[in-house]
């Protein structure tokens, strides 16, 4: 008689344990030897580590399989088809779907692993109702998935034509024959249904894309240099002076060659004073400021100041 799957898995684990026991025995016997026996011992050690990793992978796979069995539809295919079809219909109607129809299609067998059942749902619903249905679907914790979801505007404008394709799995190792899995004790989704509805249903998904409005332009910064004028060039003793007036504050700066000054964010240094102009250095560059002009109207002088 062929071994059942659980008996076969138990036999594999027992064989691995025997290998581990023999490995320890061989290590203790050959531990004092060198040469070829040392190489054999190292190879055996590596083999033991590989077996340990295989056991760990098997343990993880068994844990995943146990979880899938808890999420599986009943192992009886016809019972699974009936109870899941009823659940789909009840879930859609509970959130407000209209004219809901749920039909089953031909399923498919995947070896001895699972049987996949297919369902098609047709209805009319608002975008908010669709969002609530999807929330219930993914909160159920069943071994199912949505294969396709089509939403089309209907003639009445408010409701959408909904077409939904779903696949649900029935595992032969499931411990239930005619009931769906119990609802998870802890919520699978961390956001509430109302929050999802606000995020999704608040949009017009059928409207053409519209770029967001650009942010309002910042008001232009105040340019103090536009209000600072060279108003006079006078001779005081043997040295000329450039009189620079800030019309916003009324201040008059009487500057000699080599003097530094500031007007708002503007910083400069008087390099030369002529009869009807002054040369001002800003960031290493010289600018010619004619008499009667403001700082913003100064003309750049070729070359940099040294």
Residue, then its C-alpha position, 0 to 999 in steps of 0.5 A: x500500500x502506498x504511504x500517505x503523504x504524512x507517513x512519507x514525510x515522517x519517514x524522510x525526517x526519520x532518515x535525516x535523523x539517522x544520518x545525523x546520528x551516524x555522522x556524530x558516530x563517524x566524527x567521534x571515530x575519525x576525530x583523531x585521524x588525519x589525512x584522507x580521513x580528515x577530508x572525509x570528516x570535513x565532507x561529512x560535516x558539510x553534508x550534515x549542515x546541508x541536511x540541517x538546512x533542508x530540514x529547516x526549509x521543510x519545517x518552514x514549508x510545513x508551516x506555510x502549508x498548515x496556514x494555507x490549509x486553515x485558509x482553504x475552502x472546504x475539501x469537498x469541491x461541490x460544497x466549496x463551490x456552493x458556500x463560496x458562491x453564497x459568500x460572494x453573493x452575500x458580500x456584494x449585496x451587503x455593501x449595496x450592489x444591485x442586480x448581483x449575479x455570481x456564476x461558476x466556471x470550470x475549475x482546474x486540478x493542480x496535481x494533488x496540491x489543490x483544486x482551483x475554483x473560478x467565479x464571475x460576478x456581475x453587478x452595478x455599484x458605486x465606486x464607494x460600494x466597490x471599495x467596501x466590497x474589496x475591503x471585505x474580500x481582502x479582510x476575509x483571509x480566505x485562500x482566494x484572489x481577484x483575477x480581473x476587475x472591470x469598472x465601466x460607467x453605466x447609463x444612469x451615471x451614478x452606478x458602475x457596471x462591475x465585472x469581477x473574476x475570482x479564483x479560490x483554492x480548495x486543498x485536499x488536506x483541509x479539515x473542513x468539508x462544508x464550511x468556510x474558514x473562520x474569520x481571522x482573529x486579528x484584522x488583516x488590513x490596518x486601515x479601516x473601510x471608511x478610510x479606504x472609501x475616502x481615499x478611493x471613492x473621493x476621486x473621479x476615476x473616469x475624468x481625464x488626467x489634469x495636472x495639479x495647479x502650480x503653486x502660487x508664485x512667490x511675490x518678488x523680493x524687494x530689490x534695495x539696489x534699485x533705490x540706491x543712487x549715486x547723487x553727487x561726486x564732490x571734492x573734499x580736500x584732496x580726496x573725492x567723495x561719492x554721495x550715495x543716497x538710499x531713497x527708501x530710508x533717506x540715508x546719504x552715504x558719503x564714501x571715499x575710495x576704499x570704503x565699503x558699504x551696504x544697502x539691504x542685501x547689497x554689499x559693495x566697495x568703492x574702488x575709484x571715484x571719477x568726475x561723473x561716475x564711481x567704480x564699485x566692486x561686488x564679489x570681485x567684479x567691478x561695476x561702473x555707476x554713472x552719476x544719477x543712476x541706481x546700483x541696478x543700472x551699473x555697467x559691468x567693467x571688463x575684467x575682475x578686480x585684483 
